[in-house]
Amino acid sequence: MGGSDRFRPEERIRRRVDYQRVYQTGIRINGRFSTMFFLPNHQETARLGIAATKKFGGAVQRNRAKRLIREVFRHNKIAPGVDVVVVPRRGLLEAGLTVLEAEYRTSLERRLRPSRR
C-alpha cells in the first residue's frame, strides 16, 4: 500500500462553517446507507466530512461507521475538487464494503451528471 492511499489531513473537512456551507448549498443525495452532500470546493483535492451523531449509536458504532466511510473515500478518489459530507444511516454497519463503495460511486456519478432541468 503506497503513501498516496492514506487519508491525508488536507482531505478532511474540519470547520463547522465548511460543513454548514456544504449542507446549505450542496447537492443532497439520499442513499440506502447514508445521506451525502456534494459541493465543488475549487481545490485540487476532494475533502470528506462525516457527521455521525449520537443518534446513530454509541462511540463504537460511530467510529466503525467513520472508518468504513473513510475507507470508501480513500479507494474511490474519482472527483477532485469536491467537498463530500456523509451522514451515515443505521444499516451502514451491516453493509459490506463493496456495497458501500457501489452506493458512493453511483451517488457521485449522479452528482457529476449534468442535470436535465
C-alpha positions as CSV (number, residue, x, y, z in Angstrom):
1,M,0.0,0.0,0.0
2,G,1.6,3.3,-1.1
3,G,1.7,6.5,0.9
4,S,-0.7,8.2,-1.6
5,D,-3.5,5.9,-0.4
6,R,-3.6,7.5,3.0
7,F,-6.4,9.7,4.2
8,R,-4.4,12.9,4.4
9,P,-5.3,15.9,6.7
10,E,-6.0,18.2,3.7
11,E,-8.7,15.8,2.7
12,R,-10.7,16.4,5.8
13,I,-13.5,18.9,6.4
14,R,-12.9,20.2,9.9
15,R,-14.6,23.6,10.4
16,R,-18.2,23.9,11.3
17,V,-18.7,26.7,8.7
18,D,-17.4,24.3,5.9
19,Y,-20.0,21.7,7.0
20,Q,-22.8,24.3,7.0
21,R,-21.8,25.6,3.6
22,V,-22.0,22.1,2.2
23,Y,-25.3,21.4,3.8
24,Q,-26.9,24.7,2.7
25,T,-25.6,25.0,-0.9
26,G,-24.5,21.5,-1.8
27,I,-26.4,18.8,-3.6
28,R,-28.1,16.3,-1.3
29,I,-28.4,12.6,-2.4
30,N,-30.3,10.2,-0.1
31,G,-28.8,6.7,-0.4
32,R,-29.8,3.4,1.3
33,F,-26.9,3.6,3.8
34,S,-26.2,7.3,4.1
35,T,-27.2,10.8,3.0
36,M,-24.5,12.5,1.1
37,F,-23.9,16.2,0.3
38,F,-21.7,17.3,-2.6
39,L,-20.3,20.8,-3.2
40,P,-17.4,21.9,-5.5
41,N,-14.6,23.3,-3.4
42,H,-12.4,24.8,-6.1
43,Q,-9.3,22.9,-4.8
44,E,-7.2,20.1,-6.3
45,T,-8.3,17.6,-3.7
46,A,-11.6,16.2,-2.6
47,R,-12.4,16.7,1.1
48,L,-14.5,14.4,3.3
49,G,-16.6,15.2,6.3
50,I,-18.5,12.7,8.3
51,A,-21.5,13.6,10.5
52,A,-22.1,10.5,12.7
53,T,-24.1,11.9,15.6
54,K,-25.1,10.1,18.9
55,K,-28.4,9.4,17.2
56,F,-26.5,6.9,15.0
57,G,-25.3,4.9,18.0
58,G,-22.6,4.6,20.7
59,A,-19.0,5.6,20.2
60,V,-18.0,2.1,18.9
61,Q,-20.7,2.2,16.2
62,R,-19.9,5.8,15.2
63,N,-16.2,5.1,15.0
64,R,-16.7,1.9,12.9
65,A,-19.0,3.8,10.6
66,K,-16.4,6.6,10.2
67,R,-13.7,4.0,9.5
68,L,-15.8,2.4,6.8
69,I,-16.7,5.8,5.2
70,R,-13.1,6.9,5.2
71,E,-12.1,3.6,3.5
72,V,-14.7,4.0,0.8
73,F,-13.5,7.6,0.2
74,R,-9.8,6.5,0.1
75,H,-10.5,3.8,-2.5
76,N,-12.7,6.0,-4.7
77,K,-10.9,9.2,-5.3
78,I,-12.8,9.9,-8.5
79,A,-13.9,13.5,-8.0
80,P,-11.1,16.0,-7.2
81,G,-12.3,19.5,-6.2
82,V,-15.4,18.3,-4.3
83,D,-16.4,18.5,-0.7
84,V,-18.3,15.4,0.4
85,V,-20.2,15.2,3.7
86,V,-21.6,11.8,4.6
87,V,-24.3,11.3,7.2
88,P,-24.4,7.5,7.9
89,R,-27.7,5.6,8.4
90,R,-28.2,2.7,10.8
91,G,-27.9,0.0,8.1
92,L,-24.4,1.1,7.1
93,L,-22.7,-1.1,9.7
94,E,-24.4,-4.3,8.3
95,A,-23.5,-3.5,4.7
96,G,-20.3,-4.7,3.2
97,L,-17.5,-2.5,1.9
98,T,-18.3,-3.3,-1.8
99,V,-21.9,-2.4,-1.3
100,L,-20.9,0.9,0.3
101,E,-18.4,1.7,-2.5
102,A,-21.1,1.0,-5.1
103,E,-23.5,3.4,-3.4
104,Y,-20.8,6.0,-3.1
105,R,-19.8,5.7,-6.8
106,T,-23.4,5.9,-8.1
107,S,-24.2,8.9,-5.9
108,L,-21.1,10.7,-7.2
109,E,-22.0,9.8,-10.8
110,R,-25.5,11.2,-10.2
111,R,-23.9,14.4,-8.8
112,L,-21.5,14.8,-11.6
113,R,-24.0,14.1,-14.4
114,P,-25.4,17.4,-15.8
115,S,-28.9,18.0,-14.7
116,R,-31.7,17.8,-17.3
117,R,-33.8,20.7,-16.0
